[in-house]
Amino acid sequence: MTTAPSPPPVPSSSSPSPPPPPPLPLSLIDGPVLPVVVLEDGADPGDAVAAARALVAGGLRAVEITLRTPGALAALRRVAAEVPEAVVGAGTVLDAGQVAAAADAGARFLVSPGCTGRLLEAARASAVPFLPGVSTASEAMALLERGVTQMKFFPARAAGGPAYLASLASPLPAVRFCPTGGIAPDTAGAYLDLPNVACVGGSWMLPSEAVRARDWARVERLAREAARLDGPRRRPAEGDVSAGGRCR
């Protein structure tokens, strides 16, 4: 008697779960200000380490190091390795090569002044949180179509400042911005008061003369002052010391 062949095994209906998406970039910025570190040509990467420590000591844990000079990647790598309490990211990321180099150096987030399709694809493939830049409503709408809801607004002052961003709040309610460019302590509050602004970026807590003189105590003091900036929506209610001011 011939035995019927066994049926082929039924493939499992379960498949590996896709990896979780990277955190939204603005969730990594634990404060109202993202300090932007711009190294001068020939600067010692150790200065970036000292600057990052001063910023963290002042209450600003997220640190953006711009890729504008040859030594920026080395500085980013050292900060990532030597200042683990900092959340270090790469700024002025312009192409896929810089995405890969920044990720390899230990960047925990990426920031660009603008955005192209290729850059967005490279950033998504890297799985490093990415904050692309926009300066118009059309650019923001194009990114919304690609599922991006958190954006850098650059150059903030030249592109229209708080008044322009305020005009985008109603037509683009899903977008949250980090305005950067031309922002100072006396103008930051006008941005932070807006409902569509999560935090601001700036370098005023890193004056070039202080960095050249390695006056890290001054950098820490300015960082502490910047960390206290906040819009009224983020300030704790009177008597509530737990609400805090956070960039979400």
Beta strands, then each sheet from edge to edge (+ up, - down):
strand 1: 33-37
strand 2: 62-66
strand 3: 87-91
strand 4: 110-111
strand 5: 130-131
strand 6: 133-134
strand 7: 150-153
strand 8: 176-179
strand 9: 200-202
sheet 1: 3+ 2+ 1+ 9+
sheet 2: 4+ 5+
sheet 3: 6+ 7+ 8+
end
